[in-house]
Amino acid sequence: MRKLTLWAVVLVLALPGLAQIRVLVVDETQTLEESLRLVAAVRALRATGAFSFHAVSQFPTRRWTGEPFHVAVYIPAHGPYIWFCAPLEELLPPPVAEALAGLRGALAQAFFSLREVRGPGQDLYPLLLTLVLAARGYMGGP
C-alpha cells in the first residue's frame, strides 16, 4: 500500500495544469481479493485529482455517446493479465505518458503476484481491444 501511495504522489507532481484523464474500467473480477485490490488502486489514484473513473462490469458492446475515455483498463474474470488499452506512449505528450505510466504502475502494484498489466506495446490483444473501443466511441485522446 505504501508503494501505491508513492505512485499517487508521483502523479500529482508530474501533472501540473493537466486536465483529468478519463479512465474506463471494465471489471469482470469475481473474487473479493481482486475487487478490493482494484478499489484500493482506484481510490488512491482518484485522490490525486489526475484521473476520473467510470466502471462497468462487462466489456461494452453498444455505442458510447458520452465523452470518450483516454484509456481503458480491462480486467477479465480469469487469466493472468490486466489489459491496459491506451494509445502508444511514444505518441503522447510527456505529461500524459508519465500519467499513464503511473496508472500502469499503480495497477501492477495493486495486483502484484496475481496479474500482469499488459499494454499495446507489449501484446496484440490490448491493441485490438483499443481499436474495438475506439470504433464504438469509447476511446479518444487527451
C-alpha positions, 0 to 999 in steps of 0.5 A: 500500500505504501508503494501505491501511495508513492505512485499517487504522489508521483502523479500529482507532481508530474501533472501540473495544469493537466486536465483529468484523464478519463479512465474506463474500467471494465471489471469482470473480477469475481473474487473479493481479493481482486475487487478490493485490490482494484478499489484500493488502486482506484481510490488512491489514484482518484485522490490525486485529482489526475484521473476520473473513473467510470466502471462497468462490469462487462466489456461494452458492446453498444455505442458510447455517446458520452465523452470518450475515455483516454484509456481503458483498463480491462480486467477479465474474470480469469487469466493472468493479465490486466489489459491496459488499452491506451494509445502508444506512449511514444505518441503522447505528450510527456505529461500524459505518458508519465500519467499513464505510466503511473496508472500502469504502475499503480495497477501492477502494484495493486495486483502484484503476484496475481496479474500482469498489466499488459499494454499495446506495446507489449501484446496484440490483444490490448491493441485490438481491444483499443481499436474495438473501443475506439470504433464504438466511441469509447476511446479518444485522446487527451 
